Amino acid sequence: MQDAIVAKGLAKRYDGFALGPLSLEVQTGTVVGLVGANGAGKTTLIKCLLSLIEPDAGHLVVLDDVLDERADLSPATKERIGVVLDTCAFTQESRVCDIAQLGRVAYRTWDQARFDALLCSSGITPKKRVKDLSRGMGMKLSLAFALSHDPDLLILDEATAGLDPLARDEMLDMLRTFIEDGAHSIFMASHITSDLEKLADRIVCIDDGQIIFDLPKEAICDEAGIAHCREAQLAALAESPCADAGGLRILREAYSVNVLVPDRFAFGRAFPDIPVDKASLDDYLMMTLKGEVL
């Protein structure tokens, strides 16, 4: 099976901002998390993938649909994509059952039984109006709608932002069920790194329109570490085989220096007197984006 998304040399330019050129792949059966600060280019990238805006350059394939010579995804491809944005997209006066009617009209593959089951498991009453739903219920409604036409690819842009931990976990459970057969894919942008730690296979970081890293989650959350050393120890670290080809990233604090190391196990063997902790995705992001190269 082909990759769900393949982008090569993708670029979009505005006055004061440029996305790319960048390259990206989302393999079928995987979850790829997109992280970065506000204004880094995440939403612009998602709009390019959804053909909401036309890239200025690059090669883009979404679910086998090649967009090199035309700006819009085919109707057949659009039916294979589910989208959840950071706000509920349905009109406030609509009832949940009215939204189901919209799904039946819009998608040939609409599965009413699945939609009803997702509503039931989420505790959403079909007669309720969108304006009467909490933010968490509204986002679960959006995800239920996106899942109920049996898409091959889900694209989410801050879909869990602002939700309480219980609502986020319920949405993550829905996403896990979606990908468990290995035939579906998810590309999700999120500021909530704990969600990505629970769900993602790979993490892509974008900053100022460029991809800063694209790594398996295990390389970040299992292998990488944060070492806490003294200034006098930095020279030895810089010459150590534990430093990767791009150099170690450091952040100075009042009484120590934090060092991002790519392999905390190798570092611990080489420097047993320097404490090193497991890195979280937040730690890795902070050190990568804010740290200086040693």
N, C-alpha and C positions, 0 to 999 in steps of 0.2 A: 504494500500500500504506500502511496506517495505521502510525503510530508504534508501536514495540514497548511502550513505557511512557509514560503521560501521568499525572502527578500534579499536582493543583492544590489549594493550601491544605491539604495533608496535615499532620495533627497527631496526636501521641500523647503523653499526659502520664502521668508517674509521680511519686511523691513524690521531690522533689529533682531532677527532670530533666524537660525538655519538648522533644520533637522538633517542630520547625516552629512555626507553619504554614510550609510550603515548597512550591515548585513545581519540577517536574523533567520533562524529556522525554528519551527515548532513541529516536532515529530509527532506523528499520529500516535495516540495512546498516552501522551504525556501532558503534564501541566507545567507551563512556563510562567513564572511570575515576573512582572515588570516593576521595578522600583526606581525611585529618583525623587528629587525635590520638586516642589511646585514650580511650573515653568520650565522643567527640564526637557519637555518634548513628548511625554507619554501620551497625552491625548491627541496630539498631532499625529503621532505614529499610528494610533488606533484608528483615527479618521482615514488615514491613507489605506490601512488594511481593509476597511469597510467601504472603500471608494466613495466616502463622503467628501473628500477633497482629492484632487489629482496631484500625484507627485511630479516634481519637475524633472526627475531623472531616476533611473534604476529599473531593475527587473523585479517583478512581483508576481507571485503565483499563490492564489488562495484556493485550496481544495481543487487543485488541477486547473483552475481558471486563470489563464495567463492575461495579465493586464498591461503588457508592454505597448500595445498599439491601440488600446481603448481605455477610457477612463472609468467605466462602470462595470461592476460585477454583473454577470448574467442573472436573470430572474431565477434560474434553476439553482445557481450557487447561493443566492440570497436565502433561498428556502432551506439550505443546509447549514445556515449560521444562526445561532442564537445570541442575542445581545442584551446585556444588562448594564445600564449606566448608573451613575451615582444618585439619581433621583427617579422616583416612579414616573414613568412616561405617560401614564394614562390620565385622561381628563378627570378632574376632581369630582364631577357630578356622576361619572359612570358607576354603575353597579358592577360587581365582580362578574355576575352572570352575563352582563353586556360585553365584557371583555372576552368571555369565551366565544360569543358570537363573532367578534372580530377575528379571533383565531381561526374559526371555521371558514370564514371568507378568505382570509389572507393566505392560508397554508393548505395545500392539498393533503399534507401528511398530518394534519391536526388530529390529536388523540384526545377526545373529550374525556374518556375514562381516566386517562393519566392525569389530566388537568384536575378533574374532580378529586382524585386520590391525593394529589399534591396539596390541594386546598385543604382537604380534610386533615392531613397530617400536620399542616401548618396552623390549623385552628382558624381558618378564614371562612367566614360565612358568605355564601354566594350572593345573598341579598344586600350585603353591606355596600356602601358607596366608598369610593377611593378616598374621599376627604375624611372619612371616619376611621380609616386605618392608621395605626401607628406607623412610624418610619420603618420599624422592623417588619411589620406585616406587609407594608407596601413593597419592600424590597423582596420579600419572599413571594409575593404575588408576581412581581416582575420576573423572578427566576422561574416560577412555575409556568408562566406563559412562555418563556424562552425554551424550556425543556419539553413542552407539550406538543411541539411539532417535530420532535425527534431530530434535532440538528446533529451534524457531525462535529461541529466546532462551536464552542462557546467563547465569546469575547466579553470580558467584564472590565469596566472602568470604575474602580473604587466602589464596587457594589456592596461591600460590607462596612463602609465608612459610617461612623456615627451610630452603629448598632451596639446594643449591650452584648456582653460575652455570650449569653445564652442564645440570642438570636443569631449571632455570628456562627456559633457551633452548629446550629440547626441548618444554616445555609451551607456550611462546609460539608455536613453529612449529605445533603442533596447533591453537592458537586462530586463527592466521593462515589456515590451510587452511579452518577452519570459516566464516570470514567472507568469503572471497575471492569468492564468487558474488554478494555484495551483497544477499542475501535474508535473512541471519541477523544477529543483534545480540548484543552482549555488554555487560553491566553488571558491572563488577568493582571491588571495594574492595581496596586494596592499600597497604601502607606502603612497598613497594619501588618508588620513583618511577622508577627506570631501566626497569622493566618497562612502566610506563605511557608513558614517553617513546618506547618502541619500538613500542607497539601502539595506544594510544588516539587517538581523533579529538578528543575533548573531555575536559576535566578539570573535575570538580565538587568543590569543597572545602566540607566541613561542619565547623562548630565550635560547640560548645555548642548543638547541635540546630538550627542555622540554616545555610543556604547562604551562604558568604562570597563565593565567586565561581563562575561557570560559564562557561568560556571554551574556545574552540578551542585545541588543543595548540599550534598555530603561534603564537598570540598570546602564549603563555608562553615557549616554548622557542626561537622564531625572532625574534620582534619585541621582547620585553621585554629589559631589561638592568639591570646593577648598576653604578652610577656610584660612583666613589671620590673624594670631594671634601673640602675643608676647611670648618670651621665658618663661616668668613667668606663662603663662597660660597653658603650655604644660602638667604639672603634672595633672591638673584637667581634661584635655582632655583624658589622658591615662586611667583614672579611670571611664570615662563616658560610659554609655550604648551605646553611639553613635559609640564607637570603635567596629570594628568587631572582630571575634575570632582571626584573625591573627595580630591584632594591626593596628594602624593608620600609614600611610606612610607620611613622612615629608621631605621637602626640605627647607633648610635655605637660606634666601636672606639677603641683607645688613641690612634692617631695620625691617624685619618680618620673620615669618616662615609660609610657605605654608603647609597645611595639607589636605590630601585626605580623605574625609569622605564619607562613603557608602550611607548615606541618608541625604541630605542637608536640607530636611524639618525638620526631627527630630533634627538635629544639630541646626538649627535656633531657634527651640523652647527651646532647652536646654541651648543655649548660645546666647541669643539675642543681646549681646554687641559685638559679634565677627562677622565681615562680612564674608559671604560665597557666592561664585559665582557658577553658573552652570558649570559643567566640560564638556569640549569637549573631543573627543576621543584622541586628541593629549595630552591634559592635563593628562588624565588618564594613557596613556602610559608612559609619562615622569615621573609621580609620582610613578608608579608601578615599572618601570625599574631602575630609578635613585634614587628614594627616599629611606631613611633609615626608619626602623621600629621604631616607638616610644615605 
